[in-house]
Amino acid sequence: MNLWLQFFVYLLVALLAILLGVVLGDYAPWYFAWLVGTVMLVLVAAAGGAWFDAQEAEQDQAR
């Protein structure tokens, strides 16, 4: 049953993406670029935080 639920969720996400593409029309590429840029910003910030924590832990172990 879990597989069917996962399939249904992905189907809903796909339908939502298609609906947004149709509704936004000509503005869709701009919104897509904004969304990708925002996601990249968050991922880079998270990676920087994880890297900082790793460096700090390494320095603590060296002491």
C-alpha atoms as one frame of an Amber mdcrd trajectory, in Angstrom:
protein
   0.000   0.000   0.000   2.926   2.322   0.662   3.984   2.068  -3.000   0.549
   3.193  -4.157   0.613   6.147  -1.791   4.041   7.184  -3.052   2.845   6.869
  -6.662  -0.224   8.978  -5.890   1.864  11.697  -4.225   4.215  11.876  -7.211
   1.228  11.999  -9.545  -0.211  14.948  -7.609   3.142  16.762  -7.696   3.372
  16.231 -11.466  -0.163  17.496 -12.002   0.546  20.538  -9.847   3.699  21.283
 -11.860   1.788  21.002 -15.141  -1.001  23.215 -13.803   1.492  25.857 -12.651
   3.184  25.774 -16.049  -0.112  26.360 -17.823  -1.293  29.093 -15.443   1.982
  31.005 -15.382   2.421  30.853 -19.146   5.153  33.229 -20.268   6.279  33.950
 -16.721   7.129  30.296 -15.995  10.851  30.533 -16.942  11.334  33.501 -14.602
   9.629  31.721 -11.697  11.618  28.547 -12.437  14.906  30.468 -12.363  13.884
  32.173  -9.120  12.956  28.844  -7.555  16.198  27.159  -8.637  18.238  30.133
  -7.428  16.548  30.136  -4.049  17.056  26.401  -3.623  20.729  26.726  -4.598
  21.197  29.551  -2.099  19.745  27.453   0.706  21.819  24.410  -0.261  25.058
  26.415  -0.435  24.322  27.981   2.952  23.611  24.554   4.480  26.789  23.112
   2.960  28.796  26.048   4.320  27.362  25.507   7.784  28.131  21.789   7.678
  31.656  22.487   6.453  32.204  25.009   9.250  30.978  22.511  11.856  33.275
  19.838  10.441  36.273  22.166  10.563  35.418  23.214  14.110  35.090  19.586
  15.228  38.429  18.777  13.596  40.107  21.642  15.439  38.604  20.463  18.737
  39.980  16.980  18.174  43.439  18.353  17.366  43.648  20.143  20.736
